């Protein structure tokens, strides 16, 4: 979060957060976690869209199943050739 605040110029929020969290932060664009917050949020939004699409598809399939014609019960007598 400190990287995100620093990279986007939120200096007051950066100083307040780093002061309260008591963390040392060295600004380096080549850090392992640099830009990670944006990537995570992008993937969260993408996955949320996928979940919504799957929920919609599930609803459609349940509606289709509810509207499907009912098959009559078959007994084992019907399976035996005459």
C-alpha positions as CSV (number, residue, x, y, z in Angstrom):
1,X,0.0,0.0,0.0
2,X,2.9,2.3,0.7
3,X,4.2,1.8,-2.8
4,X,0.8,2.6,-4.3
5,X,0.5,5.8,-2.2
6,X,4.0,6.9,-3.0
7,X,3.8,6.2,-6.7
8,X,0.5,8.0,-7.1
9,X,1.6,11.1,-5.2
10,X,-0.6,10.8,-2.1
11,X,2.1,12.3,0.1
12,X,0.0,13.1,3.2
13,X,-1.7,9.7,3.1
14,X,1.7,8.0,2.6
15,X,3.3,9.8,5.5
16,X,0.3,9.2,7.8
17,X,0.1,5.5,6.9
18,X,3.9,4.9,7.2
19,X,3.9,6.7,10.5
20,X,1.1,4.7,12.0
21,X,2.3,1.4,10.6
22,X,5.9,2.2,11.7
23,X,7.3,0.8,8.4
24,X,10.4,1.8,6.6
25,X,9.8,2.3,2.9
26,X,12.4,2.8,0.3
27,X,11.0,4.1,-3.0
28,X,12.3,1.8,-5.8
29,X,10.4,1.1,-9.0
30,X,12.2,-2.2,-9.4
31,X,11.0,-3.7,-6.0
32,X,9.5,-7.1,-5.9
33,X,6.1,-5.7,-4.9
34,X,6.1,-2.6,-7.0
35,X,2.7,-2.2,-8.8
36,X,1.3,-5.3,-7.2
37,X,-1.7,-3.6,-5.6
38,X,-3.0,-2.5,-9.0
39,X,-2.5,-6.0,-10.5
40,X,-4.4,-7.6,-7.6
41,X,-7.3,-5.2,-7.9
42,X,-7.4,-5.7,-11.7
43,X,-7.6,-9.5,-11.2
44,X,-10.2,-9.1,-8.5
45,X,-12.4,-7.1,-10.9
46,X,-11.9,-9.6,-13.7
47,X,-12.8,-12.5,-11.4
48,X,-15.8,-10.7,-10.0
49,X,-17.1,-10.2,-13.6
50,X,-16.5,-13.9,-14.2
51,X,-18.4,-14.9,-11.1
52,X,-21.3,-12.6,-12.2
53,X,-21.4,-14.3,-15.6
54,X,-21.4,-17.7,-14.1
55,X,-24.2,-16.8,-11.7
56,X,-26.2,-15.5,-14.6
57,X,-25.5,-18.7,-16.6
58,X,-26.5,-20.8,-13.5
59,X,-29.8,-18.9,-13.2
60,X,-30.6,-19.5,-16.9
61,X,-29.8,-23.2,-16.6
62,X,-32.0,-23.5,-13.5
63,X,-34.8,-21.7,-15.3
64,X,-34.4,-24.0,-18.3
65,X,-34.5,-27.1,-16.1
66,X,-37.6,-25.8,-14.3
67,X,-39.4,-25.3,-17.7
68,X,-38.2,-28.7,-19.1
69,X,-41.0,-31.2,-19.8
70,X,-41.4,-33.9,-17.2
71,X,-40.4,-37.4,-18.2
72,X,-42.7,-40.1,-17.2
73,X,-41.4,-42.7,-14.7
74,X,-40.3,-45.9,-16.4
75,X,-40.5,-49.2,-14.7
76,X,-38.2,-52.1,-15.3
77,X,-41.1,-53.8,-17.1
78,X,-40.7,-51.3,-19.9
79,X,-37.0,-52.3,-20.3
80,X,-37.7,-55.9,-21.1
81,X,-38.3,-56.6,-24.8
82,X,-41.6,-58.2,-25.7
